[in-house]
């Protein structure tokens, strides 16, 4: 991620035990809106796999979820754009 995030979100969940009865095939987080954004999300798990199995009991589990997001303003989208002259620069002469 380029620059400092505008959003820094962290959450954590712990359980003595958890058993999954049914798992969705679709597990995702979607962001909408303008202007555009850059997002980094990380998940750290303890005692639970990335793809848990139905009917298996996992004990002493912990899941940490972190999201960093930076708003990309339209003027930042084109890093190769030439710098616009400031008012009065066109009349200024170098000495």
Secondary structure as the mmCIF struct_conf table of DSSP 4:
data_model
#
loop_
_struct_conf.conf_type_id
_struct_conf.id
_struct_conf.beg_label_comp_id
_struct_conf.beg_label_asym_id
_struct_conf.beg_label_seq_id
_struct_conf.end_label_comp_id
_struct_conf.end_label_asym_id
_struct_conf.end_label_seq_id
BEND BEND1 UNK A 3 UNK A 3
BEND BEND2 UNK A 6 UNK A 6
STRN STRN1 UNK A 7 UNK A 19
STRN STRN2 UNK A 20 UNK A 20
BEND BEND3 UNK A 21 UNK A 21
BEND BEND4 UNK A 25 UNK A 25
BEND BEND5 UNK A 34 UNK A 35
STRN STRN3 UNK A 36 UNK A 46
BEND BEND6 UNK A 47 UNK A 48
BEND BEND7 UNK A 50 UNK A 51
HELX_LH_PP_P HELX_LH_PP_P1 UNK A 52 UNK A 53
STRN STRN4 UNK A 54 UNK A 54
TURN_TY1_P TURN_TY1_P1 UNK A 55 UNK A 55
STRN STRN5 UNK A 57 UNK A 72
HELX_RH_3T_P HELX_RH_3T_P1 UNK A 74 UNK A 76
BEND BEND8 UNK A 77 UNK A 77
TURN_TY1_P TURN_TY1_P2 UNK A 79 UNK A 80
HELX_LH_PP_P HELX_LH_PP_P2 UNK A 81 UNK A 86
TURN_TY1_P TURN_TY1_P3 UNK A 87 UNK A 88
HELX_RH_3T_P HELX_RH_3T_P2 UNK A 89 UNK A 91
#
